Amino acid sequence: MAGITGVLVLAGFALTTAIPLASVVAVALIGHAMFVNAPVDPVPTETVQSDPVQTAD
């Protein structure tokens, strides 16, 4: 966020405008990570089956 704010200030935006704009970018990146490209559990390619349970005789 500090880097984006710095770039915006160097581009001519006022600091009071650059900080909210940079925070919107940060929130958008977090939202993208959570909902668009959400982390998922890897799907195993092979199903591991345990030995069948045997009852006592």
N, C-alpha and C positions, 0 to 999 in steps of 0.2 A: 504494500500500500504506500509505503514511503517513496518507493521508486516511481510509482505512477504519479504521486503528488508532485514530486520533483520535476518530472517531465512536463506536467501540466503548468506548473509555475514558470518553467523555462519557456513554455510555449506562449506565455502571456496571460494566463488566467490568474486571478487574484487567489491568494492562499485560502481565503474563506470560501471560494468556489472550488478550488482544486481538491480540498480534503473531502467534501461530500461526493464529488465525482469519483474519486479514487475508491471511496468506500462502496459505492454502487458497483464498481468493477469487482471488488473483493467479494461482495455478497453474491454477485452473479457467478463467480468462479466456484464458490462454495455450493450454491444451488445446483450448478451443473454437475459437480462431483457427487452430490447426494442423490439427485433424481434422474439425470439424463444418463450419466455414465456411472451408475451405482456399482459399488463393489459386490461381487457375488462369490459364493462358494464354488471352488472348482469342481466340475463334474468328473467323477472317476470314470476312466475309460473301461475299466474292468470291474465288475461287481464281485466283491469278496464275500463268499458264503462260508459261514462257519459250519463245523460238523453238526449233523443233526443230534438233537438231544436224545439220549437213550434212557429209558426208564430202568430202574433196578428190578431185577427178577426176584 
